[in-house]
Amino acid sequence: MLVAEEAVEIRVLRRQGKSIREIARMVGVSRNTVRRYLRSAGLPRYEREARPSKLDPFKQYLDERVKAAAPDWIPATVLLRELKALGYQGGYSILKEYLAMLRPVAEPEPVIRFETDPGRQMQADFATIRRDRDRLSVFIATLGWSRATYVEFVTDERLETVLGCHERAFYFFGGVPREVLYDNMRTVVTDRDRYGPGLHRYNRTFLDFAHHYGFLPRLCRPYRARTKGKVERFIGYLRGSFYVALASQLRADGLKVDRDTANARVGTWLREIANARVHGTTGEVPAARLELERERLQSLPPPWPGLIAPVGPKTPAPIPCGYQHSLRVYEELITAEAG
């Protein structure tokens, strides 16, 4: 039986207009298998079980050791000794095979621009603005061809927040791309390479959400976030052009940027600055290219049953009682947004 990830990929590819022959070749299954899963309803209840490995309990430790040593490399023999001291009873070969998937390239590779066709790809990620009790993060989604970007500030990165941000991004763009590229968003992927190299296990609820909206989730290779460079570059641009300017402005009044303040301002910034500027790579305005790319996006389906109704046109949020900012600040924000 196919795993749920493969079943979703088959159905989404079919909705995107691929033939049964193409789907069979892309997924690596027979045409009869493709037909069978296109006829069935729902996601498979059972997944093929991967054989447990003695190395499984130690993979997180290895990931952290490799990451901490980068760009240097710890020999497998050294890591084997460390694992043995932690109780590892497996062999050397399986350790070497796993480390081979984690090893970064020996020399920096030249930067190669990876361009996608209109409507094909959206890149999505979170960036942490502030940690601890007053945590603030930002969700960023960038369409690969137009470079049009959606931004939303949040106070957590729970699954319901992730799905809500995706839905509002799709409505902001006016359609759904054929695939969405992620790094290691923990609410998206639960077990990287679970079924083999490049065959990942995704969060079941997220997979159902992707199935409903008709996009395929894709992951960057470990330590190769540059493949998600469009959204990575925008994070730096957002900090310098928007967040630092806003934070310094409020700091003068003894205030700190919170989620509602940031979201009240960021819509205007996206409309008048970020998506209205001439992009350094394309040489064109993202908002103008979005008008063309929107024609190639998939139509928006009815709202996913697991989420609230889609957000309509942006309106100022009500002012919460006892919030940290003065009424004057909120009045200025609402006036600026209305203008």
N, C-alpha and C positions, 0 to 999 in steps of 0.2 A: 504494500500500500504506500502511496506517495505521502510525504509529509505535507502538512498544511501549507508550508511556504511554497512548495511546488504546485499544489493545486491552485493557490491564488495566482501564481505567475501564469499558469496555463489560461485561466479565465480572463485575467487582465490583458494578456497578449491578444486573446481572441477579440475582446472588446475594442482593442486598438487596431483591429483590422488584419491581424496576421492570419495566414492560412494554417491549416492543420499540419501540413508538411513543414512550414517554417517553425511552428511552435515545437514540434517534435525534435527538430534539429537544435533549436535554441536551448530547450530544457534538457535534452538528452534522453528522451523516452520514445517509445514506439507511437505510431499514429493511432493505433487502437487504444492505447492508454490515454492519449489526449482526448479522443472521442468519448471514452468512458467518463472522464472527469468533467467534460463539458456537459454531459447529460445529467450528471448527478447534481444534487442540491446541497448547499451547506459545505462546511469544511470537514475534512476527514477527522474522525474521532480519535483514531490511533495513529501514532507516528512510528516509523521504523526505529527501533532502538539501536543506538550506537553502543558498541561493546565498551563497558567501563574500562578505563585505563588506570594503572597504578600511578600515573603521573597527574591525573586529574586534580587531586587535592592540592597539588603543589604548583599548578599553572599560574595562579595569581601571584604567588611568591616570585616565580620566574619573570613574569611580566614586570613586576615592580623593580626587580634587580636589574633587568636589561634596561629599563627606562632610566633608572637612577645612574647607570654607568655611561649612558650615551653622551657623546659620540664614541667613547671607548667601548671595547667589547670584552666581556668576561669569558674565558675559555670554558667549554662544556665540562672539562675535567674538574675545574674548580667548582662549578655549580653542582656537579655530581657529588662532590664531597660535602658541600653544604646541605644538599637534600638528604644524603645518607644520615647526617647528624640530626636531621629533622624527622627521620623515620621512614624515608623513601626506600622501598624494597624493589623497585623496578630496575630495568637495565639502562645501559648507556645509549643504545641505538635509538630508542624511542625519545630520549631526552634530546639527542642531536637533531632528530627530525623536527621536534617541536621548536627548538631554538632556531632552526633554519628559517622558519616562518617569521620569526621575530627580528632576525638580523637586519640592521639597516644597511644601505649601500655603503661601500667603502669610501667612495668619493662623491662629493656633491654632483648631482646631475644638472645639466643645463635646464633652465626653465623653459618648458614647451607649453605654449598656450593650447589648452584643450577646449575647443569650441564645439557647441552642440547645435543641432537644428532647432528652429523655432518650435516651442511647445514640448520639447523632449524632456528637459531636466530642470528641476529646482534644487538648489542646495540649501540645507537648513542646519542651523546650529544654535547653541546657547553660548553666551559669554557672561561670565560673572563680573558684575560691577562692584558689588560689596558683599561681604560675608557676615557671619555671626547673626545676631538677633535681628538686626534691621537689613536682612539680606535683600539684595536687588540683582536680578539677572535680566538679560535681554534676549529675546528670541528674534532671530534674523533669518529671513527666507529671501533668496535671490534667484530670479529666473536666469538660466544660463545664457540664453541668446540675447534678450533685451537688456539684461542687467537691472531690470526693475526690481526694487527691493521693498519688502514689508518688514516692519519693526514693531515689536510689542514688548514692553517692560513687564516683568512678572516678579513675584516674591518667592516662587518655588518652581521646581521642574518636575512635578508629579505628572503622572500619565494623563489625567484629565486636563491639566494645563497644557501639555504638549499637544493633545488632540484639538483642544479649543484654538490654540495658536495656528495650527495647520488649517483648520476650517476657515478661520477669519482671513488667513493669507490667501486661500483659494478664492474667497469672495472679493478680496481686495484686487487680485489679478483678473478676476472675471472668468476663471476656468481652472482646470486641473492639468498639470503636466503629466507626461507618461511615466516619469520616474522621479524619485526624490533621493538625493545623495546625502548620507550622514557620515559622521566620524564614528564615535563610539557612544552615542546617546543611550544611556543605560535604560531608559524607558522604551526604547525601540528594539534593541537587540539584547536578548537574555543570555545567549551562549554563542559567541563567535566561533566559526569553524566547527560547529557541533556535529555536522554530518560529513565533514571533510573540508579541505582547504577551499575557502570561498563559499561554503554552504553553511549558512548561519541559521540559528534558531531565533525567531523574532517573538516579541511579546504577543500573546494570543489576541488580546483585545486590540492592540495596534494593527495586527495583521487583518483583523476583521474590518477595521476602519479603512485601511489601504484598499482592501477588496471592494468596499462600498464605493469609495471615491475613484477607483480604477487606476491607481498608480502603483508602480513597483518600487519597493524600498531597496536601496543599494548602499553598500558600505565602502568607505575608503580602505585601502590597505593600511595595516598598522604602521604608525610613524610616518605615514605619507599623506598628511593632511593637506599638502599642497594640491592634491587632486581635487580638493574642495576649496580651491584658492579664491574663487569669486566671493564667497561669503566670508572667508577668512580675511581678505583684504578690506572688505566693507566694515568689519568689526573695528579695525584700526581707524578707518575714516569716521565712523560713528562716534568713537570716543573723542577724537580731536575736534571734529567739526560741530558736534552737537552736545555731548555729555559734559565735557570739560567747560564749555562756555556756559551751559545752564547751571552747573554746580557752582562755578565761581560767582555767578550772578546772585544765586540764592545765599551763598555763604556770606556775602556782604551784609545780608540781613539776619545772619545767625541761623539760617535754615539749611536743611539737607534735602537733596532730591529724593522723592519717594515715587512709588509706582504711578500714582494718579497724576502727579505733576509732570512726570516724564512723558506719559502717554498723551496728556493734554497738549503738550508741545510738539511731540515727535511727528504727529500727522501733518502739521503745517511745514515742518522741516523737510519731510519726505516730498511733499507736493511742490514746495517752492525752491528747494535746494538740491537734495540728494537725487531725486528722480528727474529734476529739471536741468541738471548740469550736463555739459558735454563730457561723456565718459572717456577716460584716458586711453582705454584700449580700443573701443569700437569707434571713437570719434563722433558718436551720435548721442542724442538725448535719450536716456532710458525710457522716459514716459512716451516719447514718440515711437520708439521701437516696440513698446508694450502694445500699442494699438495694432501693430502688425502681428505680433506674437500671439495676441489674444485670439486671433482667427484660427490659430493652430492648436490652441489648448482644447482639452476635452470639456464637454459641457458639464456644468455643475449638476449633480444628481440631487434628489430630495435630501434634506438634512439626515445625517446618520442618526438612527434611533438612540444611540448611546449618548448623544450630546443634546444640549438645549438648541432651540431654533437658531438659525444663523443670525449673526449680528447685522443689523441694517446700517444705514448711513451713520457715520460717527457723530455722536451728540455729546455735549459736556456731561460728565457724570455728576450726580448730586454731591453736594459738599458734605462729607461725613462729620458728625458732631464730635467735638473734642479732638480734631486732628491737629497735627503739629504746626501747620501753617496758619498764618493770620487770614482773616476773611479778605483783606485787601489783595493778598497774593492770588487767591482763587478767583476773585473778580477780574483781575488782570489776565489770568490764564483763559477764563471763559470768553472774555472780550476779544483776546487775541485769536482764539480758535474760531469764534463766530465771524471774525473778519476775514 
